[in-house]
Amino acid sequence: MKCEGTVSVYIARRKFGFIMGAAPDFTRYFFHATQVKVGKPYVGAKCLFDIDPVREGANPSATDVEIVGGAL
């Protein structure tokens, strides 16, 4: 099942960013540009994504990210 979120940070030259998950937990998910399957990431973009298994000592990762635009 896809999760909903908003791109909160995206550094194009470094090709990574973070997605702020939707309520109620607002978890921050790391993503790399290679995981973006649809669209182009930008700060404020609404997106759908899957959650990668959590690695110890790291932010959870988002995979199969789909940028859907300004609103879900």
N, CA, C, O and CB atoms as a CASP TS submission, in Angstrom:
PFRMAT TS
TARGET T0000
AUTHOR 0000-0000-0000
METHOD Language model
MODEL 1
PARENT N/A
ATOM      1  N   MET     1       0.838  -1.182   0.000  1.00  0.00           N
ATOM      2  CA  MET     1       0.000   0.000   0.000  1.00  0.00           C
ATOM      3  C   MET     1       0.886   1.249   0.000  1.00  0.00           C
ATOM      4  O   MET     1       1.824   1.351   0.790  1.00  0.00           O
ATOM      5  CB  MET     1      -0.955  -0.004   1.220  1.00  0.00           C
ATOM      6  N   LYS     2       0.588   2.179  -0.873  1.00  0.00           N
ATOM      7  CA  LYS     2       1.351   3.423  -0.979  1.00  0.00           C
ATOM      8  C   LYS     2       1.022   4.356   0.179  1.00  0.00           C
ATOM      9  O   LYS     2      -0.126   4.458   0.611  1.00  0.00           O
ATOM     10  CB  LYS     2       1.065   4.119  -2.320  1.00  0.00           C
ATOM     11  N   CYS     3       2.057   5.034   0.671  1.00  0.00           N
ATOM     12  CA  CYS     3       1.901   6.053   1.706  1.00  0.00           C
ATOM     13  C   CYS     3       1.857   7.418   1.028  1.00  0.00           C
ATOM     14  O   CYS     3       2.350   7.581  -0.088  1.00  0.00           O
ATOM     15  CB  CYS     3       3.061   5.982   2.758  1.00  0.00           C
ATOM     16  N   GLU     4       1.267   8.390   1.706  1.00  0.00           N
ATOM     17  CA  GLU     4       1.201   9.750   1.186  1.00  0.00           C
ATOM     18  C   GLU     4       2.185  10.630   1.930  1.00  0.00           C
ATOM     19  O   GLU     4       2.461  10.409   3.109  1.00  0.00           O
ATOM     20  CB  GLU     4      -0.225  10.317   1.302  1.00  0.00           C
ATOM     21  N   GLY     5       2.715  11.631   1.237  1.00  0.00           N
ATOM     22  CA  GLY     5       3.633  12.555   1.882  1.00  0.00           C
ATOM     23  C   GLY     5       3.903  13.762   1.012  1.00  0.00           C
ATOM     24  O   GLY     5       3.336  13.915  -0.069  1.00  0.00           O
ATOM     25  N   THR     6       4.788  14.623   1.512  1.00  0.00           N
ATOM     26  CA  THR     6       5.179  15.850   0.819  1.00  0.00           C
ATOM     27  C   THR     6       6.700  15.944   0.830  1.00  0.00           C
ATOM     28  O   THR     6       7.336  15.701   1.856  1.00  0.00           O
ATOM     29  CB  THR     6       4.533  17.113   1.485  1.00  0.00           C
ATOM     30  N   VAL     7       7.277  16.294  -0.305  1.00  0.00           N
ATOM     31  CA  VAL     7       8.724  16.488  -0.366  1.00  0.00           C
ATOM     32  C   VAL     7       9.062  17.717   0.472  1.00  0.00           C
ATOM     33  O   VAL     7       8.613  18.821   0.165  1.00  0.00           O
ATOM     34  CB  VAL     7       9.224  16.652  -1.852  1.00  0.00           C
ATOM     35  N   SER     8       9.850  17.530   1.527  1.00  0.00           N
ATOM     36  CA  SER     8      10.187  18.642   2.420  1.00  0.00           C
ATOM     37  C   SER     8      11.558  19.226   2.103  1.00  0.00           C
ATOM     38  O   SER     8      11.803  20.408   2.343  1.00  0.00           O
ATOM     39  CB  SER     8      10.145  18.184   3.872  1.00  0.00           C
ATOM     40  N   VAL     9      12.451  18.399   1.565  1.00  0.00           N
ATOM     41  CA  VAL     9      13.798  18.836   1.180  1.00  0.00           C
ATOM     42  C   VAL     9      14.172  18.071  -0.087  1.00  0.00           C
ATOM     43  O   VAL     9      13.946  16.865  -0.180  1.00  0.00           O
ATOM     44  CB  VAL     9      14.855  18.588   2.341  1.00  0.00           C
ATOM     45  N   TYR    10      14.743  18.777  -1.058  1.00  0.00           N
ATOM     46  CA  TYR    10      15.307  18.087  -2.216  1.00  0.00           C
ATOM     47  C   TYR    10      16.518  18.865  -2.688  1.00  0.00           C
ATOM     48  O   TYR    10      16.420  20.052  -3.003  1.00  0.00           O
ATOM     49  CB  TYR    10      14.258  17.937  -3.362  1.00  0.00           C
ATOM     50  N   ILE    11      17.665  18.194  -2.738  1.00  0.00           N
ATOM     51  CA  ILE    11      18.921  18.801  -3.166  1.00  0.00           C
ATOM     52  C   ILE    11      19.265  18.167  -4.511  1.00  0.00           C
ATOM     53  O   ILE    11      19.832  17.076  -4.568  1.00  0.00           O
ATOM     54  CB  ILE    11      20.082  18.590  -2.095  1.00  0.00           C
ATOM     55  N   ALA    12      18.915  18.864  -5.593  1.00  0.00           N
ATOM     56  CA  ALA    12      19.053  18.313  -6.946  1.00  0.00           C
ATOM     57  C   ALA    12      20.497  17.954  -7.283  1.00  0.00           C
ATOM     58  O   ALA    12      20.745  16.905  -7.879  1.00  0.00           O
ATOM     59  CB  ALA    12      18.525  19.305  -7.968  1.00  0.00           C
ATOM     60  N   ARG    13      21.448  18.800  -6.916  1.00  0.00           N
ATOM     61  CA  ARG    13      22.840  18.521  -7.280  1.00  0.00           C
ATOM     62  C   ARG    13      23.393  17.293  -6.558  1.00  0.00           C
ATOM     63  O   ARG    13      24.335  16.663  -7.038  1.00  0.00           O
ATOM     64  CB  ARG    13      23.709  19.730  -6.972  1.00  0.00           C
ATOM     65  N   ARG    14      22.810  16.952  -5.404  1.00  0.00           N
ATOM     66  CA  ARG    14      23.248  15.756  -4.663  1.00  0.00           C
ATOM     67  C   ARG    14      22.316  14.571  -4.904  1.00  0.00           C
ATOM     68  O   ARG    14      22.616  13.447  -4.500  1.00  0.00           O
ATOM     69  CB  ARG    14      23.322  16.058  -3.160  1.00  0.00           C
ATOM     70  N   LYS    15      21.186  14.826  -5.562  1.00  0.00           N
ATOM     71  CA  LYS    15      20.210  13.806  -5.966  1.00  0.00           C
ATOM     72  C   LYS    15      19.585  13.041  -4.803  1.00  0.00           C
ATOM     73  O   LYS    15      19.400  11.826  -4.880  1.00  0.00           O
ATOM     74  CB  LYS    15      20.864  12.832  -6.890  1.00  0.00           C
ATOM     75  N   PHE    16      19.263  13.751  -3.731  1.00  0.00           N
ATOM     76  CA  PHE    16      18.530  13.114  -2.644  1.00  0.00           C
ATOM     77  C   PHE    16      17.661  14.146  -1.946  1.00  0.00           C
ATOM     78  O   PHE    16      17.794  15.351  -2.156  1.00  0.00           O
ATOM     79  CB  PHE    16      19.496  12.447  -1.640  1.00  0.00           C
ATOM     80  N   GLY    17      16.772  13.638  -1.114  1.00  0.00           N
ATOM     81  CA  GLY    17      15.896  14.527  -0.366  1.00  0.00           C
ATOM     82  C   GLY    17      15.170  13.772   0.724  1.00  0.00           C
ATOM     83  O   GLY    17      15.492  12.625   1.034  1.00  0.00           O
ATOM     84  N   PHE    18      14.173  14.446   1.306  1.00  0.00           N
ATOM     85  CA  PHE    18      13.373  13.863   2.369  1.00  0.00           C
ATOM     86  C   PHE    18      11.905  14.120   2.106  1.00  0.00           C
ATOM     87  O   PHE    18      11.521  15.164   1.579  1.00  0.00           O
ATOM     88  CB  PHE    18      13.782  14.424   3.734  1.00  0.00           C
ATOM     89  N   ILE    19      11.101  13.153   2.481  1.00  0.00           N
ATOM     90  CA  ILE    19       9.646  13.242   2.374  1.00  0.00           C
ATOM     91  C   ILE    19       9.091  13.267   3.786  1.00  0.00           C
ATOM     92  O   ILE    19       9.490  12.461   4.626  1.00  0.00           O
ATOM     93  CB  ILE    19       9.045  12.049   1.542  1.00  0.00           C
ATOM     94  N   MET    20       8.172  14.188   4.052  1.00  0.00           N
ATOM     95  CA  MET    20       7.475  14.245   5.334  1.00  0.00           C
ATOM     96  C   MET    20       6.189  13.451   5.164  1.00  0.00           C
ATOM     97  O   MET    20       5.324  13.811   4.366  1.00  0.00           O
ATOM     98  CB  MET    20       7.187  15.737   5.791  1.00  0.00           C
ATOM     99  N   GLY    21       6.075  12.371   5.920  1.00  0.00           N
ATOM    100  CA  GLY    21       4.890  11.535   5.842  1.00  0.00           C
ATOM    101  C   GLY    21       3.644  12.268   6.319  1.00  0.00           C
ATOM    102  O   GLY    21       3.737  13.272   7.025  1.00  0.00           O
ATOM    103  N   ALA    22       2.500  11.770   5.938  1.00  0.00           N
ATOM    104  CA  ALA    22       1.217  12.371   6.314  1.00  0.00           C
ATOM    105  C   ALA    22       0.892  12.108   7.783  1.00  0.00           C
ATOM    106  O   ALA    22       1.542  11.294   8.440  1.00  0.00           O
ATOM    107  CB  ALA    22       0.091  11.827   5.422  1.00  0.00           C
ATOM    108  N   ALA    23      -0.110  12.801   8.279  1.00  0.00           N
ATOM    109  CA  ALA    23      -0.573  12.630   9.658  1.00  0.00           C
ATOM    110  C   ALA    23      -0.964  11.171   9.870  1.00  0.00           C
ATOM    111  O   ALA    23      -1.350  10.532   8.892  1.00  0.00           O
ATOM    112  CB  ALA    23      -1.777  13.579   9.972  1.00  0.00           C
ATOM    113  N   PRO    24      -0.897  10.616  11.021  1.00  0.00           N
ATOM    114  CA  PRO    24      -0.696  11.298  12.296  1.00  0.00           C
ATOM    115  C   PRO    24       0.755  11.329  12.773  1.00  0.00           C
ATOM    116  O   PRO    24       1.056  12.029  13.740  1.00  0.00           O
ATOM    117  CB  PRO    24      -1.533  10.645  13.335  1.00  0.00           C
ATOM    118  N   ASP    25       1.666  10.595  12.128  1.00  0.00           N
ATOM    119  CA  ASP    25       3.017  10.495  12.707  1.00  0.00           C
ATOM    120  C   ASP    25       4.049  11.456  12.114  1.00  0.00           C
ATOM    121  O   ASP    25       5.047  11.747  12.774  1.00  0.00           O
ATOM    122  CB  ASP    25       3.516   9.103  12.541  1.00  0.00           C
ATOM    123  N   PHE    26       3.845  11.959  10.895  1.00  0.00           N
ATOM    124  CA  PHE    26       4.762  12.896  10.250  1.00  0.00           C
ATOM    125  C   PHE    26       6.220  12.405  10.254  1.00  0.00           C
ATOM    126  O   PHE    26       7.141  13.176  10.524  1.00  0.00           O
ATOM    127  CB  PHE    26       4.678  14.246  10.940  1.00  0.00           C
ATOM    128  N   THR    27       6.414  11.128   9.957  1.00  0.00           N
ATOM    129  CA  THR    27       7.757  10.553   9.886  1.00  0.00           C
ATOM    130  C   THR    27       8.510  11.127   8.695  1.00  0.00           C
ATOM    131  O   THR    27       7.915  11.403   7.653  1.00  0.00           O
ATOM    132  CB  THR    27       7.690   9.014   9.788  1.00  0.00           C
ATOM    133  N   ARG    28       9.812  11.306   8.847  1.00  0.00           N
ATOM    134  CA  ARG    28      10.669  11.833   7.779  1.00  0.00           C
ATOM    135  C   ARG    28      11.347  10.653   7.083  1.00  0.00           C
ATOM    136  O   ARG    28      11.994   9.831   7.731  1.00  0.00           O
ATOM    137  CB  ARG    28      11.737  12.844   8.347  1.00  0.00           C
ATOM    138  N   TYR    29      11.194  10.575   5.763  1.00  0.00           N
ATOM    139  CA  TYR    29      11.742   9.476   4.972  1.00  0.00           C
ATOM    140  C   TYR    29      12.796   9.998   4.000  1.00  0.00           C
ATOM    141  O   TYR    29      12.564  10.979   3.293  1.00  0.00           O
ATOM    142  CB  TYR    29      10.619   8.745   4.207  1.00  0.00           C
ATOM    143  N   PHE    30      13.950   9.341   3.966  1.00  0.00           N
ATOM    144  CA  PHE    30      15.007   9.652   3.015  1.00  0.00           C
ATOM    145  C   PHE    30      14.636   9.061   1.656  1.00  0.00           C
ATOM    146  O   PHE    30      14.051   7.979   1.598  1.00  0.00           O
ATOM    147  CB  PHE    30      16.382   9.106   3.506  1.00  0.00           C
ATOM    148  N   PHE    31      14.968   9.753   0.560  1.00  0.00           N
ATOM    149  CA  PHE    31      14.846   9.140  -0.762  1.00  0.00           C
ATOM    150  C   PHE    31      15.972   9.626  -1.668  1.00  0.00           C
ATOM    151  O   PHE    31      16.458  10.748  -1.527  1.00  0.00           O
ATOM    152  CB  PHE    31      13.469   9.460  -1.390  1.00  0.00           C
ATOM    153  N   HIS    32      16.373   8.774  -2.591  1.00  0.00           N
ATOM    154  CA  HIS    32      17.383   9.109  -3.588  1.00  0.00           C
ATOM    155  C   HIS    32      16.660   9.259  -4.927  1.00  0.00           C
ATOM    156  O   HIS    32      15.631   8.624  -5.154  1.00  0.00           O
ATOM    157  CB  HIS    32      18.523   8.011  -3.660  1.00  0.00           C
ATOM    158  N   ALA    33      17.197  10.094  -5.804  1.00  0.00           N
ATOM    159  CA  ALA    33      16.569  10.358  -7.103  1.00  0.00           C
ATOM    160  C   ALA    33      16.336   9.078  -7.904  1.00  0.00           C
ATOM    161  O   ALA    33      15.401   9.021  -8.704  1.00  0.00           O
ATOM    162  CB  ALA    33      17.430  11.317  -7.912  1.00  0.00           C
ATOM    163  N   THR    34      17.158   8.060  -7.709  1.00  0.00           N
ATOM    164  CA  THR    34      16.972   6.806  -8.443  1.00  0.00           C
ATOM    165  C   THR    34      15.693   6.089  -8.026  1.00  0.00           C
ATOM    166  O   THR    34      15.228   5.202  -8.741  1.00  0.00           O
ATOM    167  CB  THR    34      18.169   5.889  -8.229  1.00  0.00           C
ATOM    168  N   GLN    35      15.112   6.457  -6.880  1.00  0.00           N
ATOM    169  CA  GLN    35      13.875   5.836  -6.414  1.00  0.00           C
ATOM    170  C   GLN    35      12.621   6.548  -6.919  1.00  0.00           C
ATOM    171  O   GLN    35      11.507   6.082  -6.680  1.00  0.00           O
ATOM    172  CB  GLN    35      13.861   5.804  -4.910  1.00  0.00           C
ATOM    173  N   VAL    36      12.795   7.671  -7.614  1.00  0.00           N
ATOM    174  CA  VAL    36      11.653   8.410  -8.158  1.00  0.00           C
ATOM    175  C   VAL    36      11.251   7.766  -9.473  1.00  0.00           C
ATOM    176  O   VAL    36      12.005   7.812 -10.445  1.00  0.00           O
ATOM    177  CB  VAL    36      11.993   9.925  -8.359  1.00  0.00           C
ATOM    178  N   LYS    37      10.071   7.167  -9.513  1.00  0.00           N
ATOM    179  CA  LYS    37       9.608   6.434 -10.688  1.00  0.00           C
ATOM    180  C   LYS    37       8.727   7.282 -11.595  1.00  0.00           C
ATOM    181  O   LYS    37       8.669   7.046 -12.801  1.00  0.00           O
ATOM    182  CB  LYS    37       8.853   5.200 -10.260  1.00  0.00           C
ATOM    183  N   VAL    38       8.030   8.286 -11.012  1.00  0.00           N
ATOM    184  CA  VAL    38       7.130   9.133 -11.788  1.00  0.00           C
ATOM    185  C   VAL    38       7.306  10.573 -11.334  1.00  0.00           C
ATOM    186  O   VAL    38       7.266  10.854 -10.136  1.00  0.00           O
ATOM    187  CB  VAL    38       5.648   8.677 -11.633  1.00  0.00           C
ATOM    188  N   GLY    39       7.502  11.488 -12.280  1.00  0.00           N
ATOM    189  CA  GLY    39       7.584  12.906 -11.973  1.00  0.00           C
ATOM    190  C   GLY    39       8.977  13.365 -11.586  1.00  0.00           C
ATOM    191  O   GLY    39       9.935  12.592 -11.566  1.00  0.00           O
ATOM    192  N   LYS    40       9.054  14.664 -11.278  1.00  0.00           N
ATOM    193  CA  LYS    40      10.319  15.283 -10.890  1.00  0.00           C
ATOM    194  C   LYS    40      10.133  15.898  -9.507  1.00  0.00           C
ATOM    195  O   LYS    40       9.230  16.714  -9.321  1.00  0.00           O
ATOM    196  CB  LYS    40      10.779  16.365 -11.939  1.00  0.00           C
ATOM    197  N   PRO    41      10.968  15.524  -8.526  1.00  0.00           N
ATOM    198  CA  PRO    41      10.779  16.032  -7.166  1.00  0.00           C
ATOM    199  C   PRO    41      11.101  17.515  -7.026  1.00  0.00           C
ATOM    200  O   PRO    41      12.021  18.033  -7.658  1.00  0.00           O
ATOM    201  CB  PRO    41      11.631  15.249  -6.212  1.00  0.00           C
ATOM    202  N   TYR    42      10.321  18.182  -6.182  1.00  0.00           N
ATOM    203  CA  TYR    42      10.563  19.570  -5.808  1.00  0.00           C
ATOM    204  C   TYR    42       9.946  19.796  -4.432  1.00  0.00           C
ATOM    205  O   TYR    42       9.015  19.091  -4.042  1.00  0.00           O
ATOM    206  CB  TYR    42       9.970  20.565  -6.870  1.00  0.00           C
ATOM    207  N   VAL    43      10.455  20.759  -3.710  1.00  0.00           N
ATOM    208  CA  VAL    43       9.953  21.030  -2.359  1.00  0.00           C
ATOM    209  C   VAL    43       8.478  21.422  -2.442  1.00  0.00           C
ATOM    210  O   VAL    43       8.098  22.300  -3.217  1.00  0.00           O
ATOM    211  CB  VAL    43      10.787  22.158  -1.665  1.00  0.00           C
ATOM    212  N   GLY    44       7.658  20.759  -1.632  1.00  0.00           N
ATOM    213  CA  GLY    44       6.218  21.015  -1.610  1.00  0.00           C
ATOM    214  C   GLY    44       5.410  20.063  -2.467  1.00  0.00           C
ATOM    215  O   GLY    44       4.180  20.072  -2.400  1.00  0.00           O
ATOM    216  N   ALA    45       6.073  19.235  -3.277  1.00  0.00           N
ATOM    217  CA  ALA    45       5.365  18.289  -4.140  1.00  0.00           C
ATOM    218  C   ALA    45       4.716  17.191  -3.309  1.00  0.00           C
ATOM    219  O   ALA    45       5.334  16.642  -2.397  1.00  0.00           O
ATOM    220  CB  ALA    45       6.325  17.676  -5.175  1.00  0.00           C
ATOM    221  N   LYS    46       3.478  16.877  -3.626  1.00  0.00           N
ATOM    222  CA  LYS    46       2.797  15.747  -3.001  1.00  0.00           C
ATOM    223  C   LYS    46       3.274  14.478  -3.690  1.00  0.00           C
ATOM    224  O   LYS    46       3.529  14.475  -4.895  1.00  0.00           O
ATOM    225  CB  LYS    46       1.237  15.891  -3.092  1.00  0.00           C
ATOM    226  N   CYS    47       3.393  13.404  -2.925  1.00  0.00           N
ATOM    227  CA  CYS    47       3.895  12.165  -3.509  1.00  0.00           C
ATOM    228  C   CYS    47       3.296  10.941  -2.832  1.00  0.00           C
ATOM    229  O   CYS    47       2.750  11.009  -1.731  1.00  0.00           O
ATOM    230  CB  CYS    47       5.409  12.117  -3.417  1.00  0.00           C
ATOM    231  N   LEU    48       3.418   9.831  -3.528  1.00  0.00           N
ATOM    232  CA  LEU    48       3.056   8.515  -3.022  1.00  0.00           C
ATOM    233  C   LEU    48       4.339   7.695  -3.011  1.00  0.00           C
ATOM    234  O   LEU    48       5.182   7.852  -3.894  1.00  0.00           O
ATOM    235  CB  LEU    48       1.925   7.830  -3.898  1.00  0.00           C
ATOM    236  N   PHE    49       4.494   6.824  -2.021  1.00  0.00           N
ATOM    237  CA  PHE    49       5.739   6.052  -1.920  1.00  0.00           C
ATOM    238  C   PHE    49       5.532   4.804  -1.082  1.00  0.00           C
ATOM    239  O   PHE    49       4.568   4.692  -0.325  1.00  0.00           O
ATOM    240  CB  PHE    49       6.863   6.908  -1.318  1.00  0.00           C
ATOM    241  N   ASP    50       6.461   3.868  -1.233  1.00  0.00           N
ATOM    242  CA  ASP    50       6.513   2.678  -0.393  1.00  0.00           C
ATOM    243  C   ASP    50       7.633   2.887   0.618  1.00  0.00           C
ATOM    244  O   ASP    50       8.553   3.670   0.384  1.00  0.00           O
ATOM    245  CB  ASP    50       6.740   1.370  -1.244  1.00  0.00           C
ATOM    246  N   ILE    51       7.549   2.186   1.736  1.00  0.00           N
ATOM    247  CA  ILE    51       8.565   2.306   2.782  1.00  0.00           C
ATOM    248  C   ILE    51       9.512   1.119   2.697  1.00  0.00           C
ATOM    249  O   ILE    51       9.083  -0.034   2.683  1.00  0.00           O
ATOM    250  CB  ILE    51       7.914   2.388   4.190  1.00  0.00           C
ATOM    251  N   ASP    52      10.807   1.416   2.641  1.00  0.00           N
ATOM    252  CA  ASP    52      11.856   0.410   2.643  1.00  0.00           C
ATOM    253  C   ASP    52      12.085  -0.018   4.096  1.00  0.00           C
ATOM    254  O   ASP    52      11.850   0.778   5.005  1.00  0.00           O
ATOM    255  CB  ASP    52      13.180   0.957   1.986  1.00  0.00           C
ATOM    256  N   PRO    53      12.534  -1.244   4.338  1.00  0.00           N
ATOM    257  CA  PRO    53      12.816  -1.649   5.715  1.00  0.00           C
ATOM    258  C   PRO    53      13.791  -0.678   6.402  1.00  0.00           C
ATOM    259  O   PRO    53      14.732  -0.188   5.777  1.00  0.00           O
ATOM    260  CB  PRO    53      13.390  -3.074   5.736  1.00  0.00           C
ATOM    261  N   VAL    54      13.563  -0.414   7.656  1.00  0.00           N
ATOM    262  CA  VAL    54      14.373   0.540   8.418  1.00  0.00           C
ATOM    263  C   VAL    54      15.754  -0.047   8.694  1.00  0.00           C
ATOM    264  O   VAL    54      15.892  -1.192   9.125  1.00  0.00           O
ATOM    265  CB  VAL    54      13.674   0.917   9.746  1.00  0.00           C
ATOM    266  N   ARG    55      16.776   0.780   8.428  1.00  0.00           N
ATOM    267  CA  ARG    55      18.147   0.394   8.756  1.00  0.00           C
ATOM    268  C   ARG    55      18.480   1.002  10.115  1.00  0.00           C
ATOM    269  O   ARG    55      18.076   2.127  10.408  1.00  0.00           O
ATOM    270  CB  ARG    55      19.166   0.868   7.648  1.00  0.00           C
ATOM    271  N   GLU    56      19.199   0.277  10.928  1.00  0.00           N
ATOM    272  CA  GLU    56      19.555   0.751  12.256  1.00  0.00           C
ATOM    273  C   GLU    56      20.352   2.049  12.172  1.00  0.00           C
ATOM    274  O   GLU    56      21.319   2.139  11.417  1.00  0.00           O
ATOM    275  CB  GLU    56      20.354  -0.316  13.008  1.00  0.00           C
ATOM    276  N   GLY    57      19.947   3.050  12.947  1.00  0.00           N
ATOM    277  CA  GLY    57      20.655   4.318  13.006  1.00  0.00           C
ATOM    278  C   GLY    57      20.432   5.230  11.820  1.00  0.00           C
ATOM    279  O   GLY    57      21.168   6.203  11.656  1.00  0.00           O
ATOM    280  N   ALA    58      19.439   4.950  10.985  1.00  0.00           N
ATOM    281  CA  ALA    58      19.192   5.776   9.805  1.00  0.00           C
ATOM    282  C   ALA    58      17.718   6.133   9.707  1.00  0.00           C
ATOM    283  O   ALA    58      16.867   5.490  10.322  1.00  0.00           O
ATOM    284  CB  ALA    58      19.651   5.054   8.530  1.00  0.00           C
ATOM    285  N   ASN    59      17.430   7.163   8.928  1.00  0.00           N
ATOM    286  CA  ASN    59      16.039   7.490   8.635  1.00  0.00           C
ATOM    287  C   ASN    59      15.445   6.367   7.797  1.00  0.00           C
ATOM    288  O   ASN    59      16.152   5.760   6.993  1.00  0.00           O
ATOM    289  CB  ASN    59      15.922   8.861   7.897  1.00  0.00           C
ATOM    290  N   PRO    60      14.163   6.082   7.971  1.00  0.00           N
ATOM    291  CA  PRO    60      13.539   5.111   7.069  1.00  0.00           C
ATOM    292  C   PRO    60      13.641   5.638   5.637  1.00  0.00           C
ATOM    293  O   PRO    60      13.693   6.849   5.419  1.00  0.00           O
ATOM    294  CB  PRO    60      12.042   4.850   7.465  1.00  0.00           C
ATOM    295  N   SER    61      13.668   4.740   4.680  1.00  0.00           N
ATOM    296  CA  SER    61      13.815   5.133   3.278  1.00  0.00           C
ATOM    297  C   SER    61      12.518   4.940   2.518  1.00  0.00           C
ATOM    298  O   SER    61      11.752   4.014   2.784  1.00  0.00           O
ATOM    299  CB  SER    61      14.931   4.337   2.612  1.00  0.00           C
ATOM    300  N   ALA    62      12.287   5.840   1.560  1.00  0.00           N
ATOM    301  CA  ALA    62      11.137   5.738   0.663  1.00  0.00           C
ATOM    302  C   ALA    62      11.615   5.133  -0.651  1.00  0.00           C
ATOM    303  O   ALA    62      12.698   5.460  -1.138  1.00  0.00           O
ATOM    304  CB  ALA    62      10.464   7.137   0.430  1.00  0.00           C
ATOM    305  N   THR    63      10.806   4.256  -1.217  1.00  0.00           N
ATOM    306  CA  THR    63      11.105   3.655  -2.517  1.00  0.00           C
ATOM    307  C   THR    63       9.901   3.831  -3.422  1.00  0.00           C
ATOM    308  O   THR    63       8.812   4.168  -2.959  1.00  0.00           O
ATOM    309  CB  THR    63      11.477   2.149  -2.376  1.00  0.00           C
ATOM    310  N   ASP    64      10.096   3.603  -4.709  1.00  0.00           N
ATOM    311  CA  ASP    64       9.018   3.710  -5.708  1.00  0.00           C
ATOM    312  C   ASP    64       8.214   4.994  -5.532  1.00  0.00           C
ATOM    313  O   ASP    64       6.985   4.971  -5.466  1.00  0.00           O
ATOM    314  CB  ASP    64       8.082   2.497  -5.614  1.00  0.00           C
ATOM    315  N   VAL    65       8.939   6.121  -5.457  1.00  0.00           N
ATOM    316  CA  VAL    65       8.312   7.420  -5.233  1.00  0.00           C
ATOM    317  C   VAL    65       7.620   7.892  -6.519  1.00  0.00           C
ATOM    318  O   VAL    65       8.194   7.841  -7.607  1.00  0.00           O
ATOM    319  CB  VAL    65       9.364   8.462  -4.761  1.00  0.00           C
ATOM    320  N   GLU    66       6.372   8.352  -6.362  1.00  0.00           N
ATOM    321  CA  GLU    66       5.599   8.897  -7.470  1.00  0.00           C
ATOM    322  C   GLU    66       5.204  10.325  -7.108  1.00  0.00           C
ATOM    323  O   GLU    66       4.446  10.539  -6.162  1.00  0.00           O
ATOM    324  CB  GLU    66       4.338   8.018  -7.777  1.00  0.00           C
ATOM    325  N   ILE    67       5.712  11.294  -7.852  1.00  0.00           N
ATOM    326  CA  ILE    67       5.352  12.699  -7.625  1.00  0.00           C
ATOM    327  C   ILE    67       4.009  12.916  -8.314  1.00  0.00           C
ATOM    328  O   ILE    67       3.869  12.682  -9.514  1.00  0.00           O
ATOM    329  CB  ILE    67       6.468  13.702  -8.177  1.00  0.00           C
ATOM    330  N   VAL    68       3.024  13.366  -7.539  1.00  0.00           N
ATOM    331  CA  VAL    68       1.671  13.533  -8.099  1.00  0.00           C
ATOM    332  C   VAL    68       1.257  14.984  -8.211  1.00  0.00           C
ATOM    333  O   VAL    68       0.138  15.262  -8.641  1.00  0.00           O
ATOM    334  CB  VAL    68       0.664  12.796  -7.252  1.00  0.00           C
ATOM    335  N   GLY    69       2.122  15.924  -7.839  1.00  0.00           N
ATOM    336  CA  GLY    69       1.816  17.337  -8.025  1.00  0.00           C
ATOM    337  C   GLY    69       1.532  18.063  -6.740  1.00  0.00           C
ATOM    338  O   GLY    69       2.029  17.694  -5.676  1.00  0.00           O
ATOM    339  N   GLY    70       0.720  19.110  -6.846  1.00  0.00           N
ATOM    340  CA  GLY    70       0.472  20.001  -5.725  1.00  0.00           C
ATOM    341  C   GLY    70      -0.497  19.485  -4.679  1.00  0.00           C
ATOM    342  O   GLY    70      -0.438  19.937  -3.535  1.00  0.00           O
ATOM    343  N   ALA    71      -1.375  18.573  -5.009  1.00  0.00           N
ATOM    344  CA  ALA    71      -2.362  18.095  -4.029  1.00  0.00           C
ATOM    345  C   ALA    71      -2.724  16.645  -4.308  1.00  0.00           C
ATOM    346  O   ALA    71      -2.738  16.198  -5.455  1.00  0.00           O
ATOM    347  CB  ALA    71      -3.633  18.974  -4.054  1.00  0.00           C
ATOM    348  N   LEU    72      -3.015  15.926  -3.242  1.00  0.00           N
ATOM    349  CA  LEU    72      -3.467  14.531  -3.389  1.00  0.00           C
ATOM    350  C   LEU    72      -4.967  14.477  -3.363  1.00  0.00           C
ATOM    351  O   LEU    72      -5.548  13.398  -3.472  1.00  0.00           O
ATOM    352  CB  LEU    72      -2.888  13.632  -2.282  1.00  0.00           C
TER
END
